[in-house]
Amino acid sequence: QVQLVESGGGLVQAGGSLRLSCVASGSIFSINAMAWYRQAPGKQRELVAVISSGGRTMYADSAKGRFTISRDNAKNTVYLQMNSLKLEDTAVYYCNSDLRSSWYEGPRSYWGQGTQVTVSS
């Protein structure tokens, strides 16, 4: 079994910072890309940032310059450092990962349960 668990969400004032973490555990052979998505009430889930196994990163325009995605391969963990938070950043943030649970299994996408981020004025 593979499990992704997010943490670090909470209530923060506009302009503040928050750091999200996501740990992958269970049967893991290799991890490819890891990403952060978010979903606000009544809205579609959107990609926020993604990082490849080699450390290449990509950000949504809304996150560029404010958010930083990183990973610690030894800990099977991906982070999302969020600075200069805005009201519109309020959403449930989900961790996603493309990984293989064993050498004989093909890659598959896994999701975490999500962590709430609320930005207040």
Backbone bond lengths (Angstrom), bond angles and torsions (degrees), N, CA, C in turn:
res aa  C-N    CA-C-N  psi(-1)  N-CA   C-N-CA  omega(-1)  CA-C   N-CA-C  phi
1 Q - - - 1.429 - - 1.533 111.25 -
2 V 1.315 114.64 141.11 1.455 121.84 178.47 1.515 108.07 -115.31
3 Q 1.317 115.77 137.73 1.449 120.37 -179.98 1.522 111.20 -138.71
4 L 1.320 116.24 137.80 1.455 122.27 175.55 1.522 106.85 -115.69
5 V 1.319 116.81 127.57 1.452 121.16 -178.89 1.525 111.20 -125.93
6 E 1.328 115.89 119.50 1.460 121.56 179.04 1.527 110.59 -91.13
7 S 1.318 115.42 155.08 1.450 121.37 176.14 1.523 108.67 -157.01
8 G 1.314 116.41 166.57 1.452 120.83 177.01 1.511 115.90 104.12
9 G 1.320 116.72 -6.32 1.453 119.52 179.19 1.518 110.95 -71.87
10 G 1.321 115.84 169.33 1.445 120.29 179.94 1.505 112.51 163.34
11 L 1.324 115.28 -166.94 1.457 122.14 179.53 1.522 109.78 -99.24
12 V 1.314 115.96 129.92 1.457 120.98 -179.14 1.526 110.06 -143.74
13 Q 1.320 116.37 148.54 1.464 120.70 178.39 1.521 111.29 -77.14
14 A 1.319 115.48 152.27 1.455 120.75 177.31 1.523 108.86 -55.79
15 G 1.324 115.35 135.75 1.449 120.18 -178.48 1.516 112.65 94.30
16 G 1.316 116.19 -11.47 1.447 121.26 -179.22 1.513 113.10 -84.86
17 S 1.328 115.40 -174.86 1.455 121.51 -177.99 1.517 112.36 -129.17
18 L 1.316 114.60 158.28 1.451 122.17 179.27 1.518 107.47 -153.03
19 R 1.319 116.34 146.72 1.455 120.64 177.65 1.519 110.01 -124.05
20 L 1.315 116.03 118.43 1.446 121.84 179.37 1.522 110.43 -95.54
21 S 1.316 115.75 147.92 1.456 121.53 177.97 1.513 109.34 -129.85
22 C 1.310 116.03 150.53 1.455 121.78 176.80 1.515 108.21 -142.09
23 V 1.313 116.10 121.13 1.454 121.57 -179.49 1.519 110.81 -110.04
24 A 1.315 115.98 128.32 1.457 121.70 176.62 1.522 107.99 -96.33
25 S 1.318 116.45 132.93 1.454 120.33 -179.65 1.522 110.78 -139.81
26 G 1.328 115.66 170.18 1.447 120.61 -179.03 1.515 110.94 102.98
27 S 1.322 115.78 -152.55 1.459 121.31 179.89 1.523 109.41 -79.63
28 I 1.326 115.87 105.83 1.460 121.33 -179.03 1.519 110.50 -130.48
29 F 1.317 115.80 120.43 1.454 121.58 177.96 1.526 110.08 -91.83
30 S 1.307 115.68 -46.75 1.451 120.93 178.26 1.519 110.11 -158.50
31 I 1.310 115.64 149.13 1.452 121.54 179.10 1.521 109.58 -116.85
32 N 1.293 115.81 128.59 1.452 120.36 178.05 1.527 108.41 -91.30
33 A 1.308 117.25 -115.94 1.451 120.28 -179.84 1.524 112.09 -79.62
34 M 1.322 115.95 151.21 1.454 122.31 174.86 1.518 105.76 -130.03
35 A 1.309 116.19 144.01 1.458 119.62 -175.52 1.518 113.27 -145.98
36 W 1.317 113.98 164.04 1.453 122.07 174.40 1.519 108.80 -119.14
37 Y 1.316 115.79 130.87 1.451 123.29 174.99 1.522 107.25 -119.34
38 R 1.317 115.96 164.69 1.452 119.19 174.20 1.518 110.03 -145.07
39 Q 1.312 115.48 153.86 1.447 121.28 179.30 1.526 110.27 -141.38
40 A 1.314 115.51 117.17 1.451 121.90 177.18 1.526 108.00 -90.54
41 P 1.329 117.97 155.83 1.468 121.42 179.79 1.525 112.17 -53.79
42 G 1.328 116.25 129.08 1.451 120.67 178.70 1.511 115.39 76.23
43 K 1.314 117.10 5.34 1.459 120.58 -179.04 1.522 112.10 -119.69
44 Q 1.317 115.32 164.49 1.455 122.01 178.29 1.526 109.96 -75.50
45 R 1.323 115.50 151.65 1.449 119.75 175.43 1.528 107.79 -71.38
46 E 1.316 116.52 134.57 1.450 120.63 -178.11 1.523 112.48 -128.08
47 L 1.307 114.86 149.42 1.454 121.14 177.73 1.523 109.09 -75.20
48 V 1.317 116.11 132.87 1.457 121.77 179.81 1.525 110.63 -103.58
49 A 1.313 116.03 -49.34 1.464 121.28 -178.99 1.517 110.52 -158.13
50 V 1.316 116.55 152.40 1.458 121.47 178.47 1.520 109.71 -141.20
51 I 1.316 115.94 146.66 1.459 121.22 178.56 1.522 109.08 -134.55
52 S 1.315 116.56 132.36 1.457 122.03 -179.36 1.516 110.84 -81.36
53 S 1.332 115.84 172.50 1.457 120.40 178.55 1.527 111.29 -62.78
54 G 1.329 116.39 -26.99 1.445 121.49 179.15 1.515 114.56 -90.05
55 G 1.323 116.86 -0.30 1.451 120.49 177.72 1.517 116.47 95.54
56 R 1.321 117.26 5.73 1.460 119.70 177.27 1.522 108.33 -72.37
57 T 1.318 117.13 137.16 1.462 121.18 -177.16 1.519 113.39 -121.39
58 M 1.320 114.55 155.65 1.449 121.97 177.47 1.524 107.03 -145.72
59 Y 1.340 116.15 140.41 1.453 120.98 -179.13 1.514 112.74 -128.69
60 A 1.305 115.36 149.68 1.446 120.85 172.84 1.522 105.79 -70.03
61 D 1.318 116.91 152.22 1.464 120.19 -179.43 1.529 112.29 -56.40
62 S 1.310 116.63 -35.14 1.460 121.41 -179.04 1.527 113.11 -67.45
63 A 1.324 116.29 -21.82 1.458 121.18 -177.57 1.525 113.53 -103.54
64 K 1.295 116.32 -20.91 1.459 122.24 -177.12 1.525 112.19 -55.94
65 G 1.325 115.42 129.46 1.453 120.71 179.05 1.506 114.09 89.33
66 R 1.325 117.52 -16.10 1.462 121.80 -178.46 1.522 112.80 -116.57
67 F 1.326 116.11 -34.28 1.459 121.31 -178.03 1.519 111.23 -107.60
68 T 1.317 115.62 150.87 1.455 121.43 177.19 1.521 109.77 -135.93
69 I 1.320 116.30 123.41 1.452 120.70 177.60 1.527 108.59 -100.31
70 S 1.308 116.53 141.10 1.457 121.46 179.49 1.521 108.72 -149.62
71 R 1.325 116.59 168.57 1.455 119.53 179.33 1.517 111.71 -146.40
72 D 1.310 114.64 154.01 1.450 122.52 176.86 1.521 104.73 -122.77
73 N 1.318 116.36 99.12 1.458 120.91 -176.63 1.531 114.12 -62.01
74 A 1.320 116.37 -33.02 1.457 120.68 179.41 1.525 111.67 -65.61
75 K 1.324 115.99 -26.97 1.459 121.28 -178.85 1.524 113.14 -105.94
76 N 1.332 116.46 1.80 1.467 121.87 -177.49 1.524 110.42 51.73
77 T 1.312 114.56 44.35 1.454 121.04 -175.64 1.522 113.09 -126.11
78 V 1.313 115.45 140.75 1.456 121.51 175.32 1.525 107.31 -121.22
79 Y 1.323 116.28 143.14 1.453 122.02 -178.24 1.523 111.25 -121.92
80 L 1.316 114.73 157.68 1.455 120.68 173.28 1.520 106.92 -136.95
81 Q 1.319 115.78 106.76 1.452 121.63 177.09 1.518 107.05 -88.31
82 M 1.316 116.55 120.77 1.452 121.50 -177.76 1.521 110.42 -115.44
83 N 1.317 115.88 118.55 1.454 121.98 179.52 1.523 110.41 -117.30
84 S 1.322 115.80 163.71 1.466 121.88 179.03 1.524 111.15 48.70
85 L 1.309 115.78 49.18 1.457 120.99 -176.79 1.522 113.02 -63.17
86 K 1.311 114.81 142.70 1.456 122.86 -179.74 1.522 109.80 -117.87
87 L 1.322 116.24 161.78 1.451 121.39 178.46 1.529 111.57 -54.92
88 E 1.318 116.50 -38.28 1.451 121.06 -178.58 1.530 114.64 -70.80
89 D 1.330 116.48 -5.03 1.456 120.29 176.36 1.523 111.05 -83.24
90 T 1.313 116.90 -8.74 1.456 121.75 179.71 1.525 110.03 -61.10
91 A 1.320 116.23 123.07 1.459 121.88 -177.56 1.518 109.91 -179.66
92 V 1.320 115.06 172.42 1.451 120.23 171.25 1.519 104.98 -91.60
93 Y 1.303 116.42 126.21 1.450 121.32 -178.73 1.524 110.47 -100.32
94 Y 1.329 115.32 128.90 1.452 121.68 -177.52 1.524 112.33 -115.23
95 C 1.296 114.83 140.43 1.453 121.85 176.00 1.521 108.15 -94.00
96 N 1.311 116.65 140.05 1.455 121.87 178.53 1.521 109.39 -135.33
97 S 1.325 115.72 145.41 1.454 119.31 179.36 1.515 112.59 -147.96
98 D 1.324 115.86 137.47 1.454 122.79 172.80 1.522 105.33 -95.76
99 L 1.322 116.63 117.82 1.454 118.99 -178.51 1.519 112.91 -149.87
100 R 1.328 114.47 165.85 1.459 121.96 176.30 1.520 107.73 -113.47
101 S 1.325 116.68 130.76 1.453 121.18 -179.05 1.531 112.24 -83.18
102 S 1.326 116.96 -16.43 1.456 121.99 177.92 1.526 109.35 -160.96
103 W 1.329 116.84 167.86 1.463 120.23 -176.99 1.519 113.11 -65.55
104 Y 1.335 116.41 -28.48 1.462 120.52 -176.98 1.531 113.63 -93.79
105 E 1.318 116.30 1.02 1.461 120.30 177.75 1.521 110.30 -104.57
106 G 1.319 115.45 144.37 1.442 119.68 177.51 1.519 110.38 -78.04
107 P 1.322 116.93 165.83 1.461 119.68 -179.72 1.528 111.43 -66.57
108 R 1.309 115.69 149.05 1.444 122.80 179.55 1.518 110.15 -143.47
109 S 1.299 115.81 153.74 1.452 120.80 -179.66 1.523 110.86 -94.55
110 Y 1.342 116.10 133.88 1.457 122.06 179.71 1.516 110.23 -123.79
111 W 1.316 115.60 150.53 1.463 122.19 -179.34 1.517 112.29 -124.24
112 G 1.312 115.50 147.50 1.447 121.30 174.32 1.512 107.99 -87.90
113 Q 1.326 117.63 177.14 1.458 121.54 -177.88 1.526 113.56 -84.19
114 G 1.310 116.24 -14.23 1.448 121.22 178.57 1.518 113.96 97.94
115 T 1.314 116.00 152.11 1.456 122.12 176.04 1.526 108.21 -136.30
116 Q 1.319 116.10 133.76 1.458 121.70 -175.49 1.526 112.68 -79.37
117 V 1.320 115.07 132.24 1.460 121.82 174.88 1.522 106.77 -121.88
118 T 1.321 116.23 120.65 1.454 120.94 179.84 1.521 109.85 -122.48
119 V 1.312 115.72 122.23 1.459 121.73 179.95 1.522 108.87 -106.61
120 S 1.310 116.30 123.94 1.458 121.55 -178.68 1.522 111.41 -108.67
121 S 1.331 115.57 161.19 1.456 121.48 178.25 1.514 111.18 -94.40
